[in-house]
């Protein structure tokens, strides 16, 4: 599940677009979307921390993805990369690391 935080405000056309984009994308990806008012104390703290200049600010897994007009294509590309990386990591066999003795020194003549 990917945590998505949307920093939004009322009467914001781009915020409405972000909601529509996230609803469509959530059909294909496991998103847990939470909305926070940009004007709230929590919203202001998140916006300041992540450099959100104006609504909507979209954070994916705690990192800034975008602010302003949302791009569904960019979001899908980003999620595709995230999921392909996760799948390839999951498919890569994890082998135990073998600890070997250091090479022995050749014996010198006695």
C-alpha positions as CSV (number, residue, x, y, z in Angstrom):
1,X,0.0,0.0,0.0
2,X,1.3,3.4,-0.9
3,X,0.5,6.2,1.4
4,X,-0.6,9.4,-0.4
5,X,-1.2,12.7,1.3
6,X,-3.0,15.4,-0.5
7,X,-2.6,18.9,0.8
8,X,-5.7,20.7,-0.5
9,X,-7.9,23.7,0.0
10,X,-11.5,24.6,-0.7
11,X,-12.5,26.1,-4.0
12,X,-9.3,24.7,-5.7
13,X,-9.8,23.5,-9.2
14,X,-6.5,21.6,-9.3
15,X,-7.4,20.0,-6.0
16,X,-10.5,18.6,-7.6
17,X,-8.4,17.4,-10.5
18,X,-6.0,15.7,-8.1
19,X,-8.9,13.9,-6.5
20,X,-10.1,12.6,-9.9
21,X,-6.6,11.5,-10.9
22,X,-6.0,9.7,-7.7
23,X,-9.4,7.9,-7.9
24,X,-8.5,6.6,-11.4
25,X,-5.0,5.6,-10.5
26,X,-6.2,3.9,-7.3
27,X,-8.0,1.4,-9.6
28,X,-4.6,0.1,-10.8
29,X,-2.4,0.7,-7.7
30,X,-2.8,0.2,-4.0
31,X,-3.1,3.7,-2.8
32,X,-4.1,4.9,0.7
33,X,-5.1,8.5,0.2
34,X,-5.5,11.0,3.0
35,X,-6.5,14.6,2.6
36,X,-5.2,17.3,4.8
37,X,-6.2,21.0,4.6
38,X,-3.3,23.1,3.5
39,X,-4.4,25.8,5.9
40,X,-4.3,23.5,9.0
41,X,-1.4,23.4,11.3
42,X,-0.4,19.9,10.1
43,X,-0.9,21.0,6.5
44,X,1.3,24.1,6.9
45,X,4.0,22.0,8.6
46,X,4.0,19.4,5.8
47,X,4.0,22.1,3.1
48,X,6.9,23.9,4.8
49,X,8.9,20.7,5.2
50,X,8.4,19.5,1.6
51,X,8.5,22.8,-0.2
52,X,4.8,22.8,-1.3
53,X,4.2,26.3,-2.8
54,X,0.5,25.9,-3.4
55,X,-2.3,23.4,-3.5
56,X,-2.6,20.6,-4.2
57,X,0.5,19.2,-2.7
58,X,0.9,15.5,-3.3
59,X,3.2,13.4,-1.1
60,X,3.9,9.8,-1.9
61,X,5.3,7.6,0.9
62,X,6.3,10.7,2.8
63,X,8.1,12.4,-0.2
64,X,7.0,15.3,-2.3
65,X,5.7,14.1,-5.7
66,X,4.1,17.4,-7.0
67,X,2.2,20.5,-6.3
68,X,-0.1,22.4,-8.5
69,X,-1.8,20.9,-11.5
70,X,-1.5,17.1,-11.2
71,X,-0.3,14.9,-14.1
72,X,-1.8,11.5,-14.3
73,X,0.7,10.3,-16.8
74,X,3.7,11.4,-14.6
75,X,2.1,9.8,-11.5
76,X,1.5,6.5,-13.4
77,X,5.1,6.5,-14.7
78,X,6.4,7.1,-11.2
79,X,4.3,4.3,-9.8
80,X,5.3,1.9,-12.6
81,X,9.0,2.6,-11.8
82,X,8.3,2.1,-8.1
83,X,6.5,-1.2,-8.6
84,X,8.9,-2.6,-11.2
85,X,11.7,-1.9,-8.7
86,X,9.8,-3.7,-5.9
87,X,9.0,-6.7,-8.2
88,X,12.6,-7.0,-9.4
89,X,13.9,-6.9,-5.8
90,X,11.3,-9.5,-4.7
91,X,12.3,-11.8,-7.6
92,X,16.0,-11.4,-7.0
93,X,17.2,-14.4,-4.9
94,X,18.8,-13.5,-1.7
95,X,21.7,-15.7,-1.0
96,X,23.4,-16.2,2.3
97,X,26.8,-14.6,2.5
98,X,29.4,-17.2,3.1
99,X,32.3,-16.3,5.3
100,X,35.5,-18.0,4.3
101,X,38.8,-18.3,6.0
102,X,41.4,-15.8,4.8
103,X,43.8,-17.5,2.4
104,X,46.6,-19.3,4.2
105,X,50.1,-18.0,3.8
106,X,52.5,-20.4,2.2
107,X,54.7,-22.1,4.6
108,X,58.3,-20.8,4.5
109,X,61.1,-23.3,4.6
110,X,62.0,-24.5,8.0
